[in-house]
Amino acid sequence: MDRRVVKTKKAIRNAFTQLLVNKDINDITVKEISDLADINRKTFYNYYTGVYQLVDEIEDNIVKDFTERIKKLDVLSCIEDPMIVYHVLHEFIHSDIDFYRSVFAMNQNSFLVKKICESLISAVKDSFRGGVAVDENILDITIRFIFYGEVATYRQWLIDDGPYPIDMMGRTIAQICSGGIPHMLKELINEKEQN
């Protein structure tokens, strides 16, 4: 794809997500997106028929990128070391940190955020189905708990401008995923008693 096209589409996408921070998707106009992206409306219509086609493309690209990363993982290794999945999510978000900072700054119940999360959960579930035999209901509950927990934690970390080291967050999430919350709390108590 031509670099100018990539640059223009990225400007459109970033303008749209900036508008979503304070506005409902139904209230965003092509004119607002175009003005913020510093393009004319005709340029917008060269790529999209409207706002909802832009949303679909954003979702499709995010899901495609994330799915490609997840497919490279060995499911059994992820079960042994949940930090592997965290690293994939970390690299994925940091591949376009400004965009994801805008996405996470949106209302948590935002249409786009929910659509993206549900699509990514589906991609993770599909990758697990191919690797191990597991009850579908348990898989759904587990993936949703882990994914929404990680996304909410990452979201707050981005909104708060990283109040603690990201590696600390990753290790903590991995420990919770691998040993459970009671195990993590027991470790904290033991660590405090030793100091």
C-alpha positions as CSV (number, residue, x, y, z in Angstrom):
1,M,0.0,0.0,0.0
2,D,1.2,3.5,-0.9
3,R,2.8,5.3,2.1
4,R,0.6,8.4,1.6
5,V,-2.5,6.2,1.8
6,V,-1.2,4.5,5.0
7,K,-0.4,8.0,6.5
8,T,-3.9,9.4,5.6
9,K,-5.8,6.4,6.8
10,K,-3.8,6.5,10.1
11,A,-4.7,10.2,10.5
12,I,-8.3,9.4,9.9
13,R,-8.3,6.5,12.4
14,N,-6.5,8.6,15.1
15,A,-8.9,11.5,14.6
16,F,-11.8,9.1,15.0
17,T,-10.5,7.6,18.2
18,Q,-9.8,11.0,19.6
19,L,-13.4,12.0,19.0
20,L,-14.6,8.8,20.6
21,V,-13.0,9.8,23.9
22,N,-15.7,12.4,24.4
23,K,-18.5,11.5,22.0
24,D,-20.8,8.7,21.2
25,I,-20.1,7.0,17.9
26,N,-23.5,8.0,16.6
27,D,-22.7,11.7,17.1
28,I,-19.4,11.7,15.2
29,T,-19.5,13.1,11.7
30,V,-17.3,12.7,8.7
31,K,-16.7,16.5,8.8
32,E,-15.4,16.3,12.4
33,I,-13.1,13.4,11.5
34,S,-11.9,15.1,8.4
35,D,-11.2,18.4,10.1
36,L,-9.3,16.8,13.0
37,A,-7.3,14.6,10.5
38,D,-6.6,17.8,8.5
39,I,-8.0,16.3,5.3
40,N,-11.0,17.3,3.2
41,R,-14.2,15.2,3.2
42,K,-13.6,14.0,-0.3
43,T,-10.4,12.4,0.8
44,F,-12.3,10.6,3.6
45,Y,-14.8,9.3,1.1
46,N,-12.0,8.1,-1.1
47,Y,-11.4,5.4,1.5
48,Y,-14.7,5.0,3.4
49,T,-18.4,5.2,2.7
50,G,-19.0,6.5,6.2
51,V,-18.1,6.2,9.9
52,Y,-19.3,2.7,10.3
53,Q,-17.1,1.4,7.5
54,L,-14.2,3.0,9.3
55,V,-15.1,1.3,12.5
56,D,-15.3,-2.1,10.7
57,E,-11.9,-1.6,9.2
58,I,-10.3,-0.6,12.5
59,E,-11.8,-3.7,14.2
60,D,-10.8,-6.0,11.3
61,N,-7.2,-4.7,11.3
62,I,-6.9,-5.0,15.1
63,V,-8.3,-8.5,15.2
64,K,-6.2,-9.6,12.2
65,D,-3.0,-8.3,13.8
66,F,-3.8,-9.8,17.2
67,T,-4.9,-13.1,15.8
68,E,-1.6,-13.5,13.8
69,R,0.3,-13.0,17.0
70,I,-1.8,-15.4,19.0
71,K,-1.6,-18.1,16.3
72,K,2.2,-18.2,16.8
73,L,1.8,-19.3,20.4
74,D,1.9,-22.8,21.7
75,V,-1.2,-23.2,23.9
76,L,0.4,-25.6,26.4
77,S,3.3,-23.2,26.9
78,C,0.8,-20.4,27.6
79,I,-0.9,-22.5,30.2
80,E,2.5,-23.2,31.9
81,D,3.6,-19.6,31.6
82,P,0.8,-17.0,31.3
83,M,3.4,-14.3,31.0
84,I,3.7,-15.4,27.3
85,V,0.2,-14.1,26.6
86,Y,0.8,-11.0,28.5
87,H,3.9,-10.3,26.4
88,V,1.8,-10.7,23.2
89,L,-0.8,-8.2,24.5
90,H,2.0,-5.8,25.6
91,E,3.8,-5.9,22.2
92,F,0.4,-5.6,20.5
93,I,-0.6,-2.5,22.4
94,H,2.9,-0.9,22.1
95,S,2.9,-1.4,18.3
96,D,0.7,1.7,18.2
97,I,0.7,3.1,21.7
98,D,-0.9,6.5,20.9
99,F,-3.9,4.8,19.2
100,Y,-4.5,2.4,22.1
101,R,-4.1,5.2,24.6
102,S,-7.0,6.9,22.8
103,V,-9.0,3.6,22.6
104,F,-8.5,2.9,26.3
105,A,-9.3,6.5,27.3
106,M,-12.8,6.0,25.9
107,N,-15.8,5.1,28.0
108,Q,-15.2,1.4,29.0
109,N,-18.6,0.6,27.6
110,S,-17.8,2.2,24.3
111,F,-19.2,0.4,21.3
112,L,-15.8,0.1,19.7
113,V,-14.0,-1.1,22.8
114,K,-16.6,-3.8,23.4
115,K,-16.5,-4.8,19.7
116,I,-12.7,-5.1,19.7
117,C,-12.6,-7.0,23.0
118,E,-15.2,-9.5,21.9
119,S,-13.4,-10.1,18.6
120,L,-10.1,-10.6,20.4
121,I,-11.7,-13.0,22.9
122,S,-13.1,-15.0,20.1
123,A,-9.6,-15.1,18.4
124,V,-8.0,-16.3,21.7
125,K,-10.7,-19.0,22.2
126,D,-10.3,-20.2,18.6
127,S,-6.5,-20.6,19.2
128,F,-7.1,-22.6,22.4
129,R,-9.7,-24.9,20.8
130,G,-7.1,-26.2,18.4
131,G,-4.5,-27.0,21.1
132,V,-6.4,-28.7,23.9
133,A,-9.7,-30.3,24.7
134,V,-11.6,-28.1,27.0
135,D,-15.2,-27.4,28.1
136,E,-16.5,-24.5,26.0
137,N,-18.2,-22.8,29.0
138,I,-15.1,-23.0,31.2
139,L,-13.0,-21.7,28.3
140,D,-15.4,-18.8,27.8
141,I,-15.4,-17.8,31.5
142,T,-11.6,-18.2,31.9
143,I,-10.7,-16.2,28.7
144,R,-13.2,-13.4,29.6
145,F,-12.0,-13.1,33.2
146,I,-8.3,-13.0,32.1
147,F,-8.8,-10.8,29.1
148,Y,-11.1,-8.2,30.5
149,G,-9.0,-8.1,33.7
150,E,-5.8,-7.5,31.7
151,V,-7.4,-5.0,29.4
152,A,-8.9,-3.1,32.4
153,T,-5.5,-3.1,34.2
154,Y,-3.7,-2.0,31.1
155,R,-6.3,0.7,30.4
156,Q,-6.0,2.2,33.8
157,W,-2.2,2.0,33.6
158,L,-2.3,4.0,30.3
159,I,-4.8,6.5,31.6
160,D,-2.6,7.1,34.7
161,D,0.5,7.4,32.6
162,G,2.2,4.3,33.9
163,P,2.4,4.9,37.7
164,Y,4.5,1.7,38.2
165,P,6.8,-0.3,35.9
166,I,5.1,-2.2,33.2
167,D,7.2,-5.3,33.9
168,M,5.9,-5.3,37.4
169,M,2.3,-5.2,36.1
170,G,3.1,-8.1,33.7
171,R,4.7,-10.2,36.4
172,T,1.7,-9.6,38.8
173,I,-0.9,-10.5,36.1
174,A,1.1,-13.6,35.2
175,Q,1.3,-14.7,38.9
176,I,-2.4,-14.1,39.3
177,C,-3.2,-16.1,36.2
178,S,-0.9,-19.0,37.0
179,G,-1.5,-19.3,40.8
180,G,-4.8,-17.6,41.4
181,I,-5.6,-14.6,43.7
182,P,-5.3,-16.6,47.0
183,H,-1.8,-17.7,46.0
184,M,-0.8,-14.2,45.1
185,L,-2.1,-12.7,48.4
186,K,-0.3,-15.5,50.3
187,E,3.0,-14.5,48.5
188,L,2.5,-10.9,49.4
189,I,1.9,-11.7,53.0
190,N,5.0,-14.0,53.1
191,E,7.1,-11.3,51.4
192,K,6.0,-8.7,53.9
193,E,6.7,-11.0,56.9
194,Q,10.2,-11.6,55.6
195,N,11.0,-7.9,55.4
